[in-house]
Amino acid sequence: MSKLFSEDQSSNIKRPKRYILLLLPLVIILFLVFLLLGDGWYRFLPTIEVEVISARYNESSNKTTEGETLFRAAGWVEASPFLIYATPLVHGAIKKLYIISGQKVKKGDLLAELFDDNYKFALKNAEVQLKELVIQQEEVSLKIKQEKLKIQEIQAAQKSAEAVVETAKNRLKRYKESILTVSKFEQENAEFEYKEKLAVVNEFGFRNEVIMGNIEVLKNENFLIGAQIERQKLLIDKLDLDWRRTKIYSPVDGIIEDVFAREGGGQTLENENNMLTAVASIYDQNKLQIRVDVPLSDVDKISVGGLVKVSFEFLKTPLNGFISAIAGKADYQKNTLEVKVALNEFHELLRTNMLAQVEVLSSIKEKSEVKSNVFIKKSAINSENQVWIVTFDNKAKLKKIVLGKLIMEDWIEVKDGLLVGEKVILNPPINLNENSLVKVKLVQK
């Protein structure tokens, strides 16, 4: 026994090398670090138990037939293509009104009168000035005639004087030829007489030229007066037109929508506001249209020429019409597009600004559409149209979705943001956060 314990015992088991023993703790430490830095650290956290349901796939069939209502929208009646404003063309205050709102008028009916005293006075004053100018022109014409008569008198006297000069000239010639029988004194007297008579003839010619010059001056004066007369006639025509414009007549057949003028009130032409310049607004009852603000979500269902039905509270039967125009821009504040609807038939009680219900109808004989839709439970959606989904590694993730219009009991259509088969958390708990580790409980409903 003592020998058994005293003798050295040998073994075949090899001792591990020292460096392996040193590396083993290091490898374990690195593995733990990797586990903590990687996704594995989540597994050390507590999990949240949630109920999930899969997003489901469904096919819906939409069949449209001719005359079927595509959508409804509110509208109101307005003049087509626009209101007509009866506006005075001269300044003035309203003397008399002959119309009220809602009154039917014919083209040319008297609507109102302005005070016309100033216009009548200006017209009479201009007519008096015209008469004065005409009298001035007649006086100048008379002076021209008088000057022409003077010329005739001078010309007659000049001819007589020329005859006398010719006689004196012949006498002087005879005296010079009879030197022996005629004294020098008589010759000198004859020569003096000849020169004297010749001076008289020359004086007549000078006077004639002066009168001709006066006639030209009078003709120019007469021409200027004639131009003033023509200008005065134009002024009279303008003043007469202004005076006649103090009466305002209806430019068209129609119904008075609004009366803006008041007796004693002034009308200002330079103002761009129709309520300050116009006497009244008028519309043709047979040219009314409906203005409709179509939601942008329904714009794809309208087209020019599309059929509509227009309902009014006071009419039992809707009126037929069609889309006549679509506006070139949308209203970003109301999120609508303006559409004009022309009526095929009219009612005598129709008035502008009446509210109407417009039904846009299908003009296609028959059209069937099959759509594939994704649906999800309403209880999975928060107030910001977001849902919590469970990823493949059981983490929670928040997604934004776009909802559609189709609803099937407590399921609602999702147009974008969710795929068929994705697991969506129902009634998400308050402590649920992004990347929270969850324990899934699949609900089959």
DAFEN-V63198 format. One record per pair of residues at least 24 apart in sequence whose C-alpha atoms are under 10 Angstrom apart, sorted by the first residue. I is the first residue (numbers start at 1). J is the second residue. If there is no record, write none. Layout:
# DAFEN-V63198
i->I j->J
i->I j->J
This chain:
# DAFEN-V63198
i->39 j->393
i->42 j->395
i->42 j->435
i->42 j->436
i->42 j->437
i->43 j->437
i->44 j->437
i->45 j->436
i->45 j->437
i->46 j->436
i->46 j->437
i->46 j->438
i->46 j->439
i->47 j->394
i->47 j->395
i->47 j->436
i->47 j->437
i->47 j->438
i->47 j->439
i->47 j->440
i->48 j->395
i->48 j->396
i->48 j->429
i->48 j->431
i->48 j->432
i->48 j->436
i->48 j->437
i->48 j->438
i->48 j->439
i->48 j->440
i->49 j->428
i->49 j->429
i->49 j->432
i->49 j->437
i->49 j->438
i->49 j->439
i->49 j->440
i->49 j->441
i->50 j->390
i->50 j->396
i->50 j->424
i->50 j->425
i->50 j->426
i->50 j->427
i->50 j->428
i->50 j->429
i->50 j->432
i->50 j->438
i->50 j->439
i->50 j->440
i->50 j->441
i->50 j->442
i->50 j->443
i->51 j->423
i->51 j->424
i->51 j->425
i->51 j->426
i->51 j->427
i->51 j->428
i->51 j->429
i->51 j->438
i->51 j->439
i->51 j->440
i->51 j->441
i->51 j->442
i->51 j->443
i->52 j->380
i->52 j->388
i->52 j->389
i->52 j->390
i->52 j->422
i->52 j->423
i->52 j->424
i->52 j->425
i->52 j->426
i->52 j->427
i->52 j->428
i->52 j->439
i->52 j->440
i->52 j->441
i->52 j->442
i->52 j->443
i->52 j->444
i->53 j->376
i->53 j->377
i->53 j->380
i->53 j->389
i->53 j->390
i->53 j->421
i->53 j->422
i->53 j->423
i->53 j->424
i->53 j->425
i->53 j->426
i->53 j->440
i->53 j->441
i->53 j->442
i->53 j->443
i->53 j->444
i->53 j->445
i->54 j->375
i->54 j->376
i->54 j->377
i->54 j->389
i->54 j->390
i->54 j->419
i->54 j->420
i->54 j->421
i->54 j->422
i->54 j->423
i->54 j->424
i->54 j->425
i->54 j->442
i->54 j->443
i->54 j->444
i->54 j->445
i->55 j->374
i->55 j->375
i->55 j->376
i->55 j->377
i->55 j->389
i->55 j->411
i->55 j->413
i->55 j->414
i->55 j->418
i->55 j->419
i->55 j->420
i->55 j->421
i->55 j->422
i->55 j->423
i->55 j->424
i->56 j->373
i->56 j->374
i->56 j->375
i->56 j->376
i->56 j->377
i->56 j->411
i->56 j->413
i->56 j->414
i->56 j->418
i->56 j->419
i->56 j->420
i->56 j->421
i->56 j->422
i->56 j->423
i->57 j->372
i->57 j->373
i->57 j->374
i->57 j->375
i->57 j->376
i->57 j->413
i->57 j->419
i->57 j->420
i->57 j->421
i->58 j->371
i->58 j->372
i->58 j->373
i->58 j->374
i->58 j->375
i->58 j->413
i->58 j->420
i->59 j->370
i->59 j->371
i->59 j->372
i->59 j->373
i->59 j->374
i->60 j->369
i->60 j->370
i->60 j->371
i->60 j->372
i->60 j->373
i->60 j->406
i->61 j->368
i->61 j->369
i->61 j->370
i->61 j->371
i->61 j->372
i->62 j->367
i->62 j->368
i->62 j->369
i->62 j->370
i->62 j->371
i->63 j->366
i->63 j->367
i->63 j->368
i->63 j->369
i->63 j->370
i->64 j->361
i->64 j->362
i->64 j->363
i->64 j->364
i->64 j->365
i->64 j->366
i->64 j->367
i->64 j->368
i->64 j->369
i->65 j->361
i->65 j->362
i->65 j->363
i->65 j->364
i->65 j->365
i->65 j->366
i->65 j->367
i->65 j->368
i->66 j->307
i->66 j->361
i->66 j->362
i->66 j->363
i->66 j->364
i->66 j->365
i->66 j->366
i->66 j->367
i->67 j->307
i->67 j->308
i->67 j->309
i->67 j->360
i->67 j->361
i->67 j->362
i->67 j->363
i->67 j->364
i->67 j->365
i->67 j->366
i->68 j->359
i->68 j->360
i->68 j->361
i->68 j->362
i->68 j->363
i->68 j->364
i->68 j->365
i->68 j->366
i->69 j->307
i->69 j->308
i->69 j->309
i->69 j->358
i->69 j->359
i->69 j->360
i->69 j->361
i->69 j->362
i->69 j->363
i->70 j->298
i->70 j->301
i->70 j->302
i->70 j->308
i->70 j->359
i->70 j->360
i->70 j->361
i->70 j->362
i->70 j->363
i->71 j->294
i->71 j->295
i->71 j->298
i->71 j->301
i->71 j->302
i->71 j->358
i->71 j->359
i->71 j->360
i->71 j->361
i->71 j->362
i->72 j->292
i->72 j->294
i->72 j->295
i->72 j->298
i->72 j->308
i->72 j->309
i->72 j->310
i->72 j->357
i->72 j->358
i->72 j->359
i->72 j->360
i->72 j->361
i->73 j->292
i->73 j->293
i->73 j->294
i->73 j->295
i->73 j->298
i->73 j->310
i->73 j->356
i->73 j->357
i->73 j->358
i->73 j->359
i->73 j->360
i->74 j->290
i->74 j->291
i->74 j->292
i->74 j->293
i->74 j->294
i->74 j->310
i->74 j->311
i->74 j->355
i->74 j->356
i->74 j->357
i->74 j->358
i->74 j->359
i->75 j->289
i->75 j->290
i->75 j->291
i->75 j->292
i->75 j->293
i->75 j->294
i->75 j->310
i->75 j->311
i->75 j->338
i->75 j->339
i->75 j->340
i->75 j->341
i->75 j->353
i->75 j->354
i->75 j->355
i->75 j->356
i->75 j->357
i->75 j->358
i->76 j->289
i->76 j->290
i->76 j->291
i->76 j->292
i->76 j->293
i->76 j->310
i->76 j->312
i->76 j->351
i->76 j->352
i->76 j->353
i->76 j->354
i->76 j->355
i->76 j->356
i->76 j->357
i->76 j->358
i->77 j->288
i->77 j->289
i->77 j->290
i->77 j->291
i->77 j->292
i->77 j->340
i->77 j->341
i->77 j->350
i->77 j->351
i->77 j->352
i->77 j->353
i->77 j->354
i->77 j->355
i->77 j->356
i->78 j->283
i->78 j->285
i->78 j->287
i->78 j->288
i->78 j->289
i->78 j->290
i->78 j->291
i->78 j->340
i->78 j->350
i->78 j->351
i->78 j->352
i->78 j->353
i->78 j->354
i->79 j->257
i->79 j->282
i->79 j->283
i->79 j->284
i->79 j->285
i->79 j->286
i->79 j->287
i->79 j->288
i->79 j->289
i->79 j->290
i->79 j->291
i->79 j->351
i->79 j->352
i->79 j->353
i->80 j->283
i->80 j->284
i->80 j->285
i->80 j->286
i->80 j->287
i->80 j->288
i->80 j->289
i->80 j->290
i->80 j->291
i->80 j->340
i->80 j->341
i->80 j->342
i->81 j->283
i->81 j->284
i->81 j->287
i->81 j->288
i->81 j->289
i->81 j->340
i->82 j->282
i->82 j->283
i->82 j->284
i->82 j->287
i->82 j->288
i->82 j->289
i->83 j->257
i->83 j->280
i->83 j->281
i->83 j->282
i->83 j->283
i->83 j->284
i->83 j->288
i->83 j->352
i->84 j->250
i->84 j->251
i->84 j->252
i->84 j->254
i->84 j->256
i->84 j->257
i->84 j->278
i->84 j->280
i->84 j->281
i->84 j->282
i->84 j->283
i->84 j->284
i->85 j->250
i->85 j->251
i->85 j->252
i->85 j->256
i->85 j->257
i->85 j->258
i->85 j->259
i->85 j->274
i->85 j->275
i->85 j->277
i->85 j->278
i->85 j->279
i->85 j->280
i->85 j->281
i->85 j->282
i->85 j->283
i->86 j->111
i->86 j->112
i->86 j->248
i->86 j->249
i->86 j->250
i->86 j->251
i->86 j->252
i->86 j->256
i->86 j->259
i->86 j->274
i->86 j->277
i->86 j->278
i->86 j->279
i->86 j->280
i->86 j->281
i->86 j->282
i->87 j->248
i->87 j->249
i->87 j->250
i->87 j->251
i->87 j->267
i->87 j->268
i->87 j->269
i->87 j->274
i->87 j->275
i->87 j->276
i->87 j->277
i->87 j->278
i->87 j->279
i->87 j->280
i->87 j->281
i->88 j->112
i->88 j->113
i->88 j->114
i->88 j->242
i->88 j->245
i->88 j->246
i->88 j->247
i->88 j->248
i->88 j->249
i->88 j->267
i->88 j->268
i->88 j->269
i->88 j->277
i->88 j->278
i->88 j->279
i->89 j->241
i->89 j->242
i->89 j->245
i->89 j->246
i->89 j->247
i->89 j->248
i->89 j->267
i->89 j->268
i->89 j->269
i->89 j->277
i->89 j->278
i->90 j->114
i->90 j->119
i->90 j->241
i->90 j->242
i->90 j->243
i->90 j->244
i->90 j->245
i->90 j->246
i->90 j->247
i->90 j->248
i->90 j->267
i->90 j->268
i->90 j->269
i->91 j->115
i->91 j->242
i->91 j->245
i->91 j->246
i->91 j->266
i->91 j->267
i->91 j->268
i->91 j->269
i->91 j->270
i->91 j->277
i->92 j->116
i->92 j->118
i->92 j->119
i->92 j->246
i->92 j->264
i->92 j->265
i->92 j->266
i->92 j->267
i->92 j->268
i->92 j->269
i->93 j->246
i->93 j->261
i->93 j->262
i->93 j->263
i->93 j->264
i->93 j->265
i->93 j->266
i->93 j->267
i->93 j->268
i->94 j->246
i->94 j->247
i->94 j->261
i->94 j->262
i->94 j->263
i->94 j->264
i->94 j->265
i->94 j->266
i->94 j->267
i->94 j->279
i->95 j->246
i->95 j->247
i->95 j->262
i->95 j->263
i->95 j->264
i->95 j->265
i->95 j->266
i->96 j->247
i->96 j->261
i->96 j->262
i->96 j->263
i->96 j->264
i->97 j->248
i->97 j->259
i->97 j->261
i->97 j->262
i->97 j->263
i->97 j->264
i->97 j->279
i->99 j->256
i->99 j->258
i->99 j->259
i->99 j->279
i->99 j->280
i->100 j->255
i->100 j->256
i->100 j->257
i->100 j->258
i->100 j->259
i->100 j->280
i->101 j->255
i->101 j->256
i->101 j->257
i->101 j->258
i->101 j->259
i->101 j->260
i->101 j->280
i->101 j->281
i->101 j->282
i->102 j->254
i->102 j->255
i->102 j->256
i->102 j->257
i->102 j->258
i->102 j->259
i->102 j->282
i->102 j->351
i->103 j->254
i->103 j->255
i->103 j->256
i->103 j->257
i->103 j->258
i->103 j->282
i->104 j->253
i->104 j->254
i->104 j->255
i->104 j->256
i->104 j->257
i->104 j->282
i->104 j->283
i->104 j->284
i->104 j->285
i->105 j->249
i->105 j->250
i->105 j->251
i->105 j->252
i->105 j->253
i->105 j->254
i->105 j->255
i->105 j->256
i->105 j->282
i->105 j->284
i->106 j->249
i->106 j->250
i->106 j->251
i->106 j->252
i->106 j->253
i->106 j->254
i->106 j->255
i->107 j->249
i->107 j->250
i->107 j->251
i->107 j->252
i->107 j->253
i->107 j->254
i->108 j->248
i->108 j->249
i->108 j->250
i->108 j->251
i->108 j->252
i->108 j->253
i->109 j->248
i->109 j->249
i->109 j->250
i->109 j->251
i->109 j->252
i->109 j->253
i->110 j->247
i->110 j->248
i->110 j->249
i->110 j->250
i->110 j->251
i->111 j->247
i->111 j->248
i->111 j->249
i->111 j->250
i->111 j->256
i->111 j->259
i->111 j->279
i->111 j->280
i->112 j->246
i->112 j->247
i->112 j->248
i->112 j->249
i->112 j->250
i->112 j->261
i->112 j->262
i->112 j->263
i->112 j->279
i->112 j->280
i->113 j->244
i->113 j->245
i->113 j->246
i->113 j->247
i->113 j->248
i->113 j->249
i->113 j->263
i->114 j->243
i->114 j->244
i->114 j->245
i->114 j->246
i->114 j->247
i->114 j->248
i->114 j->263
i->114 j->264
i->114 j->265
i->114 j->266
i->114 j->267
i->115 j->243
i->115 j->246
i->115 j->247
i->115 j->264
i->115 j->266
i->116 j->242
i->116 j->243
i->116 j->244
i->116 j->245
i->116 j->246
i->116 j->247
i->117 j->243
i->118 j->243
i->119 j->239
i->119 j->240
i->119 j->241
i->119 j->242
i->119 j->243
i->119 j->244
i->119 j->245
i->119 j->246
i->120 j->239
i->120 j->240
i->120 j->242
i->120 j->243
i->120 j->244
i->121 j->239
i->121 j->243
i->122 j->235
i->122 j->236
i->122 j->239
i->122 j->240
i->122 j->243
i->123 j->235
i->123 j->236
i->123 j->237
i->123 j->238
i->123 j->239
i->123 j->240
i->123 j->241
i->123 j->242
i->123 j->243
i->124 j->236
i->124 j->239
i->124 j->240
i->125 j->236
i->126 j->232
i->126 j->233
i->126 j->235
i->126 j->236
i->126 j->237
i->126 j->239
i->127 j->232
i->127 j->233
i->127 j->235
i->127 j->236
i->129 j->228
i->129 j->229
i->129 j->232
i->129 j->233
i->129 j->236
i->130 j->228
i->130 j->229
i->130 j->230
i->130 j->231
i->130 j->232
i->130 j->233
i->130 j->235
i->130 j->236
i->131 j->229
i->131 j->232
i->132 j->229
i->133 j->225
i->133 j->226
i->133 j->227
i->133 j->228
i->133 j->229
i->133 j->230
i->133 j->232
i->134 j->225
i->134 j->226
i->134 j->228
i->134 j->229
i->135 j->225
i->136 j->221
i->136 j->222
i->136 j->225
i->136 j->226
i->137 j->218
i->137 j->219
i->137 j->221
i->137 j->222
i->137 j->223
i->137 j->224
i->137 j->225
i->137 j->226
i->137 j->228
i->137 j->229
i->138 j->222
i->138 j->225
i->139 j->218
i->139 j->222
i->140 j->215
i->140 j->217
i->140 j->218
i->140 j->219
i->140 j->220
i->140 j->221
i->140 j->222
i->140 j->223
i->140 j->225
i->141 j->215
i->141 j->218
i->141 j->219
i->141 j->221
i->141 j->222
i->142 j->218
i->143 j->214
i->143 j->215
i->143 j->218
i->143 j->219
i->144 j->211
i->144 j->212
i->144 j->214
i->144 j->215
i->144 j->216
i->144 j->217
i->144 j->218
i->144 j->219
i->144 j->222
i->145 j->215
i->146 j->211
i->146 j->215
i->147 j->208
i->147 j->210
i->147 j->211
i->147 j->212
i->147 j->213
i->147 j->214
i->147 j->215
i->147 j->218
i->148 j->208
i->148 j->211
i->148 j->212
i->148 j->214
i->148 j->215
i->150 j->207
i->150 j->208
i->150 j->211
i->150 j->212
i->151 j->204
i->151 j->205
i->151 j->207
i->151 j->208
i->151 j->209
i->151 j->210
i->151 j->211
i->151 j->212
i->152 j->208
i->153 j->204
i->153 j->208
i->154 j->201
i->154 j->203
i->154 j->204
i->154 j->205
i->154 j->207
i->154 j->208
i->154 j->211
i->155 j->201
i->155 j->204
i->155 j->205
i->155 j->207
i->155 j->208
i->156 j->204
i->157 j->200
i->157 j->201
i->157 j->204
i->158 j->200
i->158 j->201
i->158 j->202
i->158 j->203
i->158 j->204
i->158 j->205
i->158 j->208
i->159 j->201
i->159 j->204
i->160 j->201
i->161 j->197
i->161 j->198
i->161 j->199
i->161 j->200
i->161 j->201
i->161 j->202
i->161 j->204
i->162 j->197
i->162 j->198
i->162 j->200
i->162 j->201
i->162 j->202
i->162 j->204
i->163 j->197
i->163 j->201
i->164 j->193
i->164 j->194
i->164 j->197
i->164 j->198
i->164 j->200
i->164 j->201
i->165 j->193
i->165 j->194
i->165 j->195
i->165 j->196
i->165 j->197
i->165 j->198
i->165 j->199
i->165 j->200
i->165 j->201
i->166 j->194
i->166 j->197
i->166 j->198
i->167 j->194
i->167 j->197
i->168 j->192
i->168 j->193
i->168 j->194
i->168 j->195
i->168 j->196
i->168 j->197
i->168 j->198
i->169 j->193
i->169 j->194
i->169 j->195
i->169 j->197
i->169 j->198
i->170 j->194
i->248 j->279
i->250 j->280
i->250 j->281
i->250 j->282
i->251 j->282
i->252 j->282
i->252 j->283
i->252 j->284
i->253 j->282
i->253 j->283
i->253 j->284
i->253 j->285
i->254 j->281
i->254 j->282
i->254 j->283
i->254 j->284
i->254 j->285
i->254 j->286
i->254 j->287
i->255 j->281
i->255 j->282
i->255 j->283
i->255 j->284
i->255 j->285
i->255 j->351
i->256 j->280
i->256 j->281
i->256 j->282
i->256 j->283
i->256 j->284
i->257 j->281
i->257 j->282
i->257 j->283
i->257 j->284
i->257 j->351
i->257 j->352
i->257 j->353
i->258 j->282
i->258 j->283
i->283 j->351
i->283 j->352
i->285 j->346
i->285 j->347
i->285 j->348
i->285 j->349
i->285 j->350
i->285 j->351
i->285 j->352
i->286 j->343
i->286 j->344
i->286 j->345
i->286 j->346
i->286 j->347
i->286 j->348
i->286 j->350
i->287 j->342
i->287 j->343
i->287 j->345
i->287 j->346
i->288 j->341
i->288 j->342
i->288 j->343
i->288 j->345
i->288 j->346
i->288 j->350
i->288 j->351
i->288 j->352
i->289 j->321
i->289 j->322
i->289 j->323
i->289 j->324
i->289 j->340
i->289 j->341
i->289 j->342
i->289 j->343
i->289 j->344
i->289 j->346
i->289 j->352
i->290 j->321
i->290 j->322
i->290 j->323
i->290 j->324
i->290 j->339
i->290 j->340
i->290 j->341
i->290 j->342
i->290 j->343
i->290 j->352
i->290 j->353
i->290 j->354
i->290 j->355
i->290 j->356
i->290 j->357
i->290 j->358
i->291 j->323
i->291 j->325
i->291 j->338
i->291 j->339
i->291 j->340
i->291 j->341
i->291 j->342
i->291 j->353
i->291 j->355
i->291 j->356
i->291 j->358
i->292 j->323
i->292 j->326
i->292 j->336
i->292 j->337
i->292 j->338
i->292 j->339
i->292 j->340
i->292 j->341
i->292 j->356
i->292 j->357
i->292 j->358
i->293 j->327
i->293 j->330
i->293 j->331
i->293 j->334
i->293 j->335
i->293 j->336
i->293 j->337
i->293 j->338
i->293 j->339
i->293 j->340
i->294 j->326
i->294 j->330
i->294 j->334
i->294 j->335
i->294 j->336
i->294 j->337
i->294 j->338
i->294 j->339
i->294 j->358
i->295 j->330
i->295 j->331
i->295 j->334
i->295 j->335
i->295 j->336
i->295 j->337
i->295 j->338
i->296 j->330
i->296 j->331
i->296 j->332
i->296 j->334
i->296 j->335
i->296 j->336
i->296 j->337
i->296 j->338
i->297 j->335
i->297 j->336
i->297 j->337
i->298 j->336
i->298 j->337
i->298 j->360
i->299 j->326
i->299 j->336
i->299 j->337
i->299 j->338
i->299 j->339
i->301 j->360
i->301 j->361
i->301 j->362
i->302 j->326
i->302 j->339
i->302 j->360
i->302 j->361
i->302 j->362
i->303 j->339
i->303 j->360
i->303 j->363
i->304 j->339
i->304 j->340
i->304 j->341
i->305 j->341
i->305 j->342
i->305 j->363
i->306 j->341
i->306 j->360
i->306 j->361
i->306 j->362
i->306 j->363
i->306 j->364
i->307 j->341
i->307 j->342
i->307 j->359
i->307 j->360
i->307 j->361
i->307 j->362
i->307 j->363
i->308 j->341
i->308 j->342
i->308 j->343
i->308 j->358
i->308 j->359
i->308 j->360
i->308 j->361
i->308 j->362
i->308 j->363
i->309 j->341
i->309 j->343
i->309 j->356
i->309 j->357
i->309 j->358
i->309 j->359
i->309 j->360
i->309 j->361
i->310 j->341
i->310 j->342
i->310 j->343
i->310 j->356
i->310 j->357
i->310 j->358
i->310 j->359
i->310 j->360
i->311 j->355
i->311 j->356
i->311 j->357
i->311 j->358
i->311 j->359
i->312 j->350
i->312 j->354
i->312 j->355
i->312 j->356
i->312 j->357
i->312 j->358
i->313 j->354
i->313 j->355
i->313 j->356
i->313 j->357
i->314 j->349
i->314 j->350
i->315 j->347
i->315 j->349
i->315 j->350
i->318 j->356
i->318 j->357
i->318 j->358
i->318 j->359
i->319 j->343
i->319 j->344
i->319 j->345
i->319 j->346
i->319 j->347
i->319 j->358
i->320 j->344
i->320 j->345
i->320 j->346
i->320 j->358
i->320 j->359
i->321 j->345
i->321 j->346
i->321 j->358
i->321 j->359
i->321 j->360
i->322 j->360
i->322 j->361
i->323 j->360
i->372 j->415
i->373 j->404
i->373 j->406
i->373 j->412
i->373 j->413
i->373 j->414
i->373 j->415
i->373 j->416
i->373 j->419
i->373 j->420
i->374 j->403
i->374 j->404
i->374 j->411
i->374 j->412
i->374 j->413
i->374 j->414
i->374 j->415
i->374 j->416
i->374 j->417
i->374 j->418
i->374 j->419
i->374 j->420
i->374 j->421
i->375 j->403
i->375 j->404
i->375 j->406
i->375 j->407
i->375 j->408
i->375 j->410
i->375 j->411
i->375 j->412
i->375 j->413
i->375 j->414
i->375 j->415
i->375 j->418
i->375 j->419
i->375 j->420
i->376 j->403
i->376 j->407
i->376 j->408
i->376 j->410
i->376 j->411
i->376 j->412
i->376 j->413
i->376 j->414
i->376 j->418
i->376 j->420
i->376 j->422
i->376 j->423
i->376 j->424
i->376 j->426
i->377 j->407
i->377 j->408
i->377 j->409
i->377 j->410
i->377 j->411
i->377 j->412
i->377 j->413
i->377 j->424
i->377 j->425
i->377 j->426
i->377 j->427
i->377 j->445
i->378 j->407
i->378 j->409
i->378 j->410
i->378 j->411
i->378 j->412
i->378 j->413
i->378 j->426
i->378 j->427
i->379 j->410
i->379 j->411
i->379 j->425
i->379 j->426
i->379 j->427
i->379 j->428
i->380 j->411
i->380 j->424
i->380 j->425
i->380 j->426
i->380 j->427
i->380 j->428
i->381 j->412
i->381 j->424
i->381 j->425
i->381 j->426
i->381 j->427
i->381 j->428
i->382 j->427
i->382 j->428
i->386 j->417
i->387 j->417
i->387 j->418
i->387 j->424
i->387 j->425
i->387 j->426
i->387 j->427
i->387 j->428
i->388 j->423
i->388 j->424
i->388 j->425
i->388 j->426
i->388 j->427
i->388 j->428
i->388 j->432
i->388 j->433
i->388 j->434
i->389 j->418
i->389 j->422
i->389 j->423
i->389 j->424
i->389 j->425
i->389 j->426
i->389 j->428
i->390 j->422
i->390 j->423
i->390 j->424
i->390 j->425
i->390 j->435
i->390 j->436
i->390 j->437
i->390 j->438
i->390 j->439
i->390 j->440
i->391 j->422
i->391 j->423
i->391 j->424
i->391 j->435
i->391 j->437
i->391 j->438
i->392 j->422
i->392 j->423
i->393 j->435
i->393 j->437
i->393 j->438
i->394 j->435
i->394 j->436
i->394 j->437
i->394 j->438
i->394 j->439
i->394 j->440
i->395 j->433
i->395 j->434
i->395 j->435
i->395 j->436
i->395 j->437
i->395 j->438
i->395 j->439
i->395 j->440
i->396 j->423
i->396 j->424
i->396 j->425
i->396 j->428
i->396 j->432
i->396 j->433
i->396 j->434
i->396 j->435
i->396 j->436
i->396 j->437
i->396 j->438
i->396 j->439
i->397 j->424
i->397 j->425
i->397 j->432
i->397 j->433
i->397 j->434
i->397 j->435
i->397 j->436
i->398 j->424
i->398 j->425
i->398 j->432
i->398 j->433
i->398 j->434
i->398 j->435
i->399 j->424
